[in-house]
Amino acid sequence: MNNFSMTIKKFFTNKNTVTIIGVLVGVIVLYVGYNYRIKSKINPQSVPYAVQTISPKTKITSDMIGTVQVPPAMLKGNPITDPAQIIGKYVYSDTVIPQGSLFYSRSVVDKSQLPDNIIYDYPEGYVLVNMSVSTATTYGNKVYPGNYIDIYLKVVNSIDEDNITVDTKDKIMLGKLLENVKVIDVVDANGDSVFENLENKKTPSQVIFAVPEEYHILLRKAMYLRTYEATLIPVPTNAGISKEAGEVTISNNDLKDFINKVTVWTDDMTTSDPLNGVQ
């Protein structure tokens, strides 16, 4: 047994033996590595492709995607290889994905990355509204996208100074008009999102939200009450924070009735002089 152990030891300590073993190991490594690189270039890889032409800003669904086997050597430009990274995303606003084309990261983005993504971010049947604001009316830039606000209406019924008496001074009407309004975005005078880059402080110019068509018309009417010096006032609320926010609702029917009384909606015009008789 000792003789066998000595023989093995001498065999592995022989310089010629070590050299031969080293050469063999090197050849094996080169062979395995070469075969791996060759196979990685020629073995087909499954990648997703568009089974139809997909227009800009379109949400990509699973039925728009197929898979095809493509040799890795033919995959140029780093196409997306995992369908999970495509489904539910959107085609960028300046891109069309042709039928049969692969998907690339530059062309497939999250909804939030679309330049005009706010037009996709409100319920069906709602209408976008932009309301003028300032740093003061947003509580020092404390109204953020995703917050909820109530909208108050202040109306001043101005009296001609020449006709003022003790009983006919300016009258002010103030009340909550709408509640549970979700803020979609706050933009500056250039239309850029105020909170897109927090390092660059921007002055808010408009708050954007969406409401049902009926309330949209009501708000537009209120905005045009120039004679009555109407002012819409956004007030932050904890709806959506302390509890689940409900749908947008009318809070004050008296304000609603007043707005409708002093305005006319074109669908209701039945005479050649629709403003006749409106006080």
C-alpha beads as a LAMMPS data file, in Angstrom:
LAMMPS data file: protein, C-alpha beads

279 atoms
278 bonds

1 atom types
1 bond types

-500.0 500.0 xlo xhi
-500.0 500.0 ylo yhi
-500.0 500.0 zlo zhi

Masses

1 110.0

Atoms # bond

1 1 1 0.000 0.000 0.000
2 1 1 2.867 2.328 0.868
3 1 1 4.538 1.467 -2.431
4 1 1 1.356 2.414 -4.337
5 1 1 1.105 5.726 -2.525
6 1 1 4.739 6.495 -3.289
7 1 1 4.187 5.676 -6.962
8 1 1 1.183 8.024 -7.182
9 1 1 3.086 10.768 -5.404
10 1 1 6.050 10.436 -7.756
11 1 1 3.695 10.462 -10.755
12 1 1 2.076 13.779 -9.789
13 1 1 5.332 15.392 -8.763
14 1 1 7.010 14.557 -12.041
15 1 1 7.488 17.751 -14.077
16 1 1 6.583 16.086 -17.341
17 1 1 3.368 14.757 -15.844
18 1 1 2.370 18.156 -14.473
19 1 1 3.061 19.738 -17.860
20 1 1 0.952 17.165 -19.695
21 1 1 -1.931 17.566 -17.232
22 1 1 -1.743 21.366 -17.542
23 1 1 -1.854 21.154 -21.312
24 1 1 -4.838 18.781 -21.200
25 1 1 -6.734 21.050 -18.786
26 1 1 -6.028 24.051 -21.005
27 1 1 -7.275 22.226 -24.086
28 1 1 -10.451 21.194 -22.270
29 1 1 -11.101 24.752 -21.080
30 1 1 -10.542 26.142 -24.556
31 1 1 -12.804 23.496 -26.082
32 1 1 -15.620 24.083 -23.601
33 1 1 -15.326 27.859 -23.882
34 1 1 -15.229 27.767 -27.673
35 1 1 -18.286 25.542 -27.866
36 1 1 -20.150 27.746 -25.400
37 1 1 -19.435 30.886 -27.427
38 1 1 -20.387 29.202 -30.677
39 1 1 -23.652 27.873 -29.248
40 1 1 -24.469 31.236 -27.689
41 1 1 -24.180 32.766 -31.158
42 1 1 -26.081 30.197 -33.175
43 1 1 -28.602 28.644 -30.759
44 1 1 -31.948 30.411 -31.427
45 1 1 -33.395 32.568 -28.637
46 1 1 -37.104 33.236 -28.122
47 1 1 -37.912 36.955 -28.372
48 1 1 -41.227 38.837 -28.541
49 1 1 -42.342 40.654 -31.689
50 1 1 -45.370 42.681 -32.762
51 1 1 -48.052 40.612 -34.485
52 1 1 -49.730 43.838 -35.652
53 1 1 -48.786 47.452 -36.264
54 1 1 -49.006 49.317 -32.955
55 1 1 -49.663 53.053 -33.051
56 1 1 -48.097 55.710 -30.797
57 1 1 -49.438 56.000 -27.239
58 1 1 -51.127 52.583 -27.509
59 1 1 -51.184 50.313 -24.463
60 1 1 -49.529 47.014 -25.389
61 1 1 -51.561 43.911 -24.548
62 1 1 -50.641 40.246 -24.724
63 1 1 -52.639 39.672 -27.921
64 1 1 -50.389 42.174 -29.728
65 1 1 -47.288 40.083 -28.992
66 1 1 -45.946 36.862 -30.507
67 1 1 -42.612 35.099 -30.050
68 1 1 -40.045 34.049 -32.619
69 1 1 -36.772 32.093 -32.469
70 1 1 -33.869 34.289 -33.530
71 1 1 -30.092 33.529 -33.447
72 1 1 -28.506 35.853 -30.859
73 1 1 -26.003 37.060 -33.439
74 1 1 -28.897 38.647 -35.342
75 1 1 -30.240 40.561 -32.336
76 1 1 -28.892 44.042 -32.883
77 1 1 -29.641 47.112 -30.789
78 1 1 -30.497 45.287 -27.548
79 1 1 -34.130 44.349 -28.171
80 1 1 -36.367 43.412 -25.224
81 1 1 -36.351 39.626 -24.796
82 1 1 -38.866 39.235 -21.947
83 1 1 -42.569 39.752 -22.829
84 1 1 -43.262 40.676 -19.179
85 1 1 -41.263 43.869 -19.759
86 1 1 -43.610 44.846 -22.608
87 1 1 -47.165 43.899 -21.621
88 1 1 -48.971 46.824 -19.995
89 1 1 -46.473 49.379 -21.275
90 1 1 -47.141 52.054 -23.924
91 1 1 -45.662 52.818 -27.326
92 1 1 -43.766 56.103 -27.131
93 1 1 -45.580 59.122 -28.565
94 1 1 -43.306 59.554 -31.600
95 1 1 -42.968 55.848 -32.446
96 1 1 -44.875 53.312 -34.539
97 1 1 -44.013 49.626 -34.011
98 1 1 -44.520 47.897 -37.391
99 1 1 -45.989 44.444 -37.703
100 1 1 -43.218 41.864 -37.365
101 1 1 -40.858 44.250 -35.571
102 1 1 -39.056 43.446 -32.340
103 1 1 -39.536 45.661 -29.281
104 1 1 -36.833 48.042 -28.087
105 1 1 -36.545 49.853 -24.764
106 1 1 -36.598 53.285 -26.380
107 1 1 -39.986 52.547 -27.979
108 1 1 -41.708 50.930 -24.986
109 1 1 -42.294 53.090 -21.913
110 1 1 -44.422 53.370 -18.779
111 1 1 -47.522 55.527 -18.990
112 1 1 -45.875 58.097 -16.734
113 1 1 -43.113 58.564 -19.331
114 1 1 -45.497 59.686 -22.067
115 1 1 -45.208 63.460 -22.581
116 1 1 -49.003 63.873 -22.351
117 1 1 -49.674 61.011 -19.939
118 1 1 -52.356 62.929 -18.009
119 1 1 -54.885 62.332 -20.783
120 1 1 -54.859 58.640 -19.847
121 1 1 -55.135 59.088 -16.112
122 1 1 -58.805 59.736 -15.398
123 1 1 -62.017 57.664 -15.419
124 1 1 -64.065 57.057 -18.530
125 1 1 -66.863 59.584 -18.868
126 1 1 -64.886 62.304 -17.078
127 1 1 -63.616 65.510 -18.676
128 1 1 -60.302 67.263 -18.056
129 1 1 -60.433 70.679 -16.408
130 1 1 -57.586 73.149 -15.956
131 1 1 -58.047 75.728 -13.198
132 1 1 -55.807 78.734 -12.637
133 1 1 -53.888 78.666 -9.352
134 1 1 -50.910 80.313 -7.712
135 1 1 -48.385 79.466 -5.040
136 1 1 -50.763 80.980 -2.483
137 1 1 -53.872 79.065 -3.596
138 1 1 -51.927 75.786 -3.649
139 1 1 -50.862 76.413 -0.050
140 1 1 -47.253 77.091 -0.942
141 1 1 -46.979 74.282 -3.515
142 1 1 -48.532 71.717 -1.169
143 1 1 -51.123 70.448 -3.663
144 1 1 -49.590 67.404 -5.391
145 1 1 -50.778 65.069 -8.159
146 1 1 -52.770 62.301 -6.503
147 1 1 -54.046 64.591 -3.725
148 1 1 -57.736 65.353 -3.362
149 1 1 -59.217 68.831 -3.232
150 1 1 -62.607 70.404 -2.594
151 1 1 -63.525 73.318 -4.824
152 1 1 -65.154 76.358 -3.260
153 1 1 -66.862 79.169 -5.151
154 1 1 -66.828 82.803 -4.125
155 1 1 -69.222 85.132 -5.965
156 1 1 -69.314 88.894 -5.469
157 1 1 -72.447 90.659 -6.679
158 1 1 -71.040 94.152 -7.212
159 1 1 -73.314 97.151 -6.797
160 1 1 -72.857 100.368 -8.766
161 1 1 -71.313 102.911 -6.376
162 1 1 -73.743 105.595 -7.540
163 1 1 -76.669 103.510 -6.328
164 1 1 -75.228 102.261 -3.035
165 1 1 -77.490 102.631 -0.010
166 1 1 -77.307 101.105 3.418
167 1 1 -79.216 98.065 2.171
168 1 1 -77.513 97.665 -1.220
169 1 1 -73.837 96.994 -0.574
170 1 1 -71.799 94.333 -2.363
171 1 1 -73.025 90.866 -1.545
172 1 1 -70.624 87.919 -1.265
173 1 1 -71.717 84.306 -1.640
174 1 1 -69.241 81.614 -0.601
175 1 1 -69.593 77.850 -0.348
176 1 1 -68.208 74.453 -1.275
177 1 1 -69.215 73.570 -4.830
178 1 1 -67.500 70.203 -5.493
179 1 1 -65.769 67.701 -3.249
180 1 1 -63.493 64.671 -3.674
181 1 1 -61.737 65.978 -6.796
182 1 1 -58.503 64.113 -7.536
183 1 1 -55.580 66.223 -8.750
184 1 1 -53.985 64.805 -11.913
185 1 1 -51.193 67.339 -12.346
186 1 1 -49.970 70.787 -11.359
187 1 1 -48.193 72.690 -14.137
188 1 1 -46.372 75.987 -14.523
189 1 1 -46.986 78.722 -17.096
190 1 1 -45.063 76.695 -19.714
191 1 1 -47.188 73.602 -19.179
192 1 1 -44.383 71.699 -17.442
193 1 1 -45.156 69.650 -14.355
194 1 1 -44.249 71.573 -11.217
195 1 1 -43.056 68.418 -9.457
196 1 1 -41.244 66.780 -12.394
197 1 1 -37.888 67.931 -11.029
198 1 1 -37.932 68.990 -7.390
199 1 1 -34.475 70.566 -7.690
200 1 1 -35.907 73.208 -10.030
201 1 1 -38.582 75.066 -8.121
202 1 1 -41.445 76.081 -10.409
203 1 1 -44.381 78.397 -9.837
204 1 1 -47.771 76.658 -10.191
205 1 1 -50.056 78.152 -12.820
206 1 1 -52.766 75.536 -13.320
207 1 1 -54.091 72.528 -11.454
208 1 1 -55.473 69.821 -13.731
209 1 1 -58.193 67.377 -12.704
210 1 1 -61.160 65.533 -14.200
211 1 1 -64.850 65.575 -13.319
212 1 1 -68.049 64.177 -14.862
213 1 1 -69.315 66.160 -17.852
214 1 1 -72.187 67.702 -15.870
215 1 1 -69.786 69.159 -13.308
216 1 1 -67.342 70.181 -16.020
217 1 1 -70.028 72.367 -17.603
218 1 1 -70.908 73.769 -14.178
219 1 1 -67.281 74.719 -13.511
220 1 1 -66.884 76.309 -16.935
221 1 1 -69.987 78.402 -16.315
222 1 1 -68.595 79.476 -12.936
223 1 1 -65.285 80.478 -14.547
224 1 1 -67.118 82.786 -16.962
225 1 1 -69.176 84.653 -14.365
226 1 1 -67.241 87.865 -14.976
227 1 1 -70.091 90.163 -13.949
228 1 1 -70.244 88.515 -10.561
229 1 1 -66.461 88.352 -9.988
230 1 1 -66.557 84.592 -9.454
231 1 1 -63.483 82.866 -8.007
232 1 1 -62.877 79.126 -7.741
233 1 1 -60.809 78.168 -4.696
234 1 1 -59.070 74.752 -4.355
235 1 1 -58.896 73.488 -0.780
236 1 1 -56.890 70.328 0.064
237 1 1 -58.806 67.536 1.768
238 1 1 -57.703 64.288 3.385
239 1 1 -59.983 62.236 1.138
240 1 1 -58.007 59.337 -0.273
241 1 1 -55.632 59.444 2.717
242 1 1 -57.749 58.695 5.759
243 1 1 -60.383 56.835 3.752
244 1 1 -61.182 55.712 0.245
245 1 1 -62.156 58.733 -1.803
246 1 1 -65.545 58.535 -3.428
247 1 1 -66.754 60.002 -6.710
248 1 1 -66.816 63.727 -7.327
249 1 1 -70.026 65.128 -5.868
250 1 1 -71.937 68.399 -5.719
251 1 1 -71.696 69.854 -2.255
252 1 1 -74.000 72.860 -2.520
253 1 1 -77.129 72.817 -4.650
254 1 1 -77.781 76.510 -3.977
255 1 1 -74.516 77.397 -5.736
256 1 1 -75.361 75.002 -8.536
257 1 1 -78.807 76.552 -8.992
258 1 1 -77.346 80.066 -8.931
259 1 1 -74.779 79.266 -11.637
260 1 1 -77.402 77.674 -13.862
261 1 1 -79.785 80.576 -13.307
262 1 1 -77.364 83.250 -14.493
263 1 1 -75.938 81.268 -17.425
264 1 1 -77.230 79.513 -20.514
265 1 1 -75.995 76.222 -21.980
266 1 1 -76.243 76.088 -25.764
267 1 1 -78.053 72.725 -25.817
268 1 1 -80.946 74.434 -24.051
269 1 1 -81.293 77.368 -26.493
270 1 1 -84.847 77.536 -27.802
271 1 1 -85.060 81.172 -28.907
272 1 1 -83.094 83.471 -31.171
273 1 1 -82.087 85.495 -28.110
274 1 1 -81.076 82.945 -25.471
275 1 1 -79.833 85.605 -23.035
276 1 1 -83.118 87.467 -23.071
277 1 1 -84.519 87.526 -19.583
278 1 1 -81.389 86.212 -17.852
279 1 1 -80.675 88.395 -14.854

Bonds

1 1 1 2
2 1 2 3
3 1 3 4
4 1 4 5
5 1 5 6
6 1 6 7
7 1 7 8
8 1 8 9
9 1 9 10
10 1 10 11
11 1 11 12
12 1 12 13
13 1 13 14
14 1 14 15
15 1 15 16
16 1 16 17
17 1 17 18
18 1 18 19
19 1 19 20
20 1 20 21
21 1 21 22
22 1 22 23
23 1 23 24
24 1 24 25
25 1 25 26
26 1 26 27
27 1 27 28
28 1 28 29
29 1 29 30
30 1 30 31
31 1 31 32
32 1 32 33
33 1 33 34
34 1 34 35
35 1 35 36
36 1 36 37
37 1 37 38
38 1 38 39
39 1 39 40
40 1 40 41
41 1 41 42
42 1 42 43
43 1 43 44
44 1 44 45
45 1 45 46
46 1 46 47
47 1 47 48
48 1 48 49
49 1 49 50
50 1 50 51
51 1 51 52
52 1 52 53
53 1 53 54
54 1 54 55
55 1 55 56
56 1 56 57
57 1 57 58
58 1 58 59
59 1 59 60
60 1 60 61
61 1 61 62
62 1 62 63
63 1 63 64
64 1 64 65
65 1 65 66
66 1 66 67
67 1 67 68
68 1 68 69
69 1 69 70
70 1 70 71
71 1 71 72
72 1 72 73
73 1 73 74
74 1 74 75
75 1 75 76
76 1 76 77
77 1 77 78
78 1 78 79
79 1 79 80
80 1 80 81
81 1 81 82
82 1 82 83
83 1 83 84
84 1 84 85
85 1 85 86
86 1 86 87
87 1 87 88
88 1 88 89
89 1 89 90
90 1 90 91
91 1 91 92
92 1 92 93
93 1 93 94
94 1 94 95
95 1 95 96
96 1 96 97
97 1 97 98
98 1 98 99
99 1 99 100
100 1 100 101
101 1 101 102
102 1 102 103
103 1 103 104
104 1 104 105
105 1 105 106
106 1 106 107
107 1 107 108
108 1 108 109
109 1 109 110
110 1 110 111
111 1 111 112
112 1 112 113
113 1 113 114
114 1 114 115
115 1 115 116
116 1 116 117
117 1 117 118
118 1 118 119
119 1 119 120
120 1 120 121
121 1 121 122
122 1 122 123
123 1 123 124
124 1 124 125
125 1 125 126
126 1 126 127
127 1 127 128
128 1 128 129
129 1 129 130
130 1 130 131
131 1 131 132
132 1 132 133
133 1 133 134
134 1 134 135
135 1 135 136
136 1 136 137
137 1 137 138
138 1 138 139
139 1 139 140
140 1 140 141
141 1 141 142
142 1 142 143
143 1 143 144
144 1 144 145
145 1 145 146
146 1 146 147
147 1 147 148
148 1 148 149
149 1 149 150
150 1 150 151
151 1 151 152
152 1 152 153
153 1 153 154
154 1 154 155
155 1 155 156
156 1 156 157
157 1 157 158
158 1 158 159
159 1 159 160
160 1 160 161
161 1 161 162
162 1 162 163
163 1 163 164
164 1 164 165
165 1 165 166
166 1 166 167
167 1 167 168
168 1 168 169
169 1 169 170
170 1 170 171
171 1 171 172
172 1 172 173
173 1 173 174
174 1 174 175
175 1 175 176
176 1 176 177
177 1 177 178
178 1 178 179
179 1 179 180
180 1 180 181
181 1 181 182
182 1 182 183
183 1 183 184
184 1 184 185
185 1 185 186
186 1 186 187
187 1 187 188
188 1 188 189
189 1 189 190
190 1 190 191
191 1 191 192
192 1 192 193
193 1 193 194
194 1 194 195
195 1 195 196
196 1 196 197
197 1 197 198
198 1 198 199
199 1 199 200
200 1 200 201
201 1 201 202
202 1 202 203
203 1 203 204
204 1 204 205
205 1 205 206
206 1 206 207
207 1 207 208
208 1 208 209
209 1 209 210
210 1 210 211
211 1 211 212
212 1 212 213
213 1 213 214
214 1 214 215
215 1 215 216
216 1 216 217
217 1 217 218
218 1 218 219
219 1 219 220
220 1 220 221
221 1 221 222
222 1 222 223
223 1 223 224
224 1 224 225
225 1 225 226
226 1 226 227
227 1 227 228
228 1 228 229
229 1 229 230
230 1 230 231
231 1 231 232
232 1 232 233
233 1 233 234
234 1 234 235
235 1 235 236
236 1 236 237
237 1 237 238
238 1 238 239
239 1 239 240
240 1 240 241
241 1 241 242
242 1 242 243
243 1 243 244
244 1 244 245
245 1 245 246
246 1 246 247
247 1 247 248
248 1 248 249
249 1 249 250
250 1 250 251
251 1 251 252
252 1 252 253
253 1 253 254
254 1 254 255
255 1 255 256
256 1 256 257
257 1 257 258
258 1 258 259
259 1 259 260
260 1 260 261
261 1 261 262
262 1 262 263
263 1 263 264
264 1 264 265
265 1 265 266
266 1 266 267
267 1 267 268
268 1 268 269
269 1 269 270
270 1 270 271
271 1 271 272
272 1 272 273
273 1 273 274
274 1 274 275
275 1 275 276
276 1 276 277
277 1 277 278
278 1 278 279
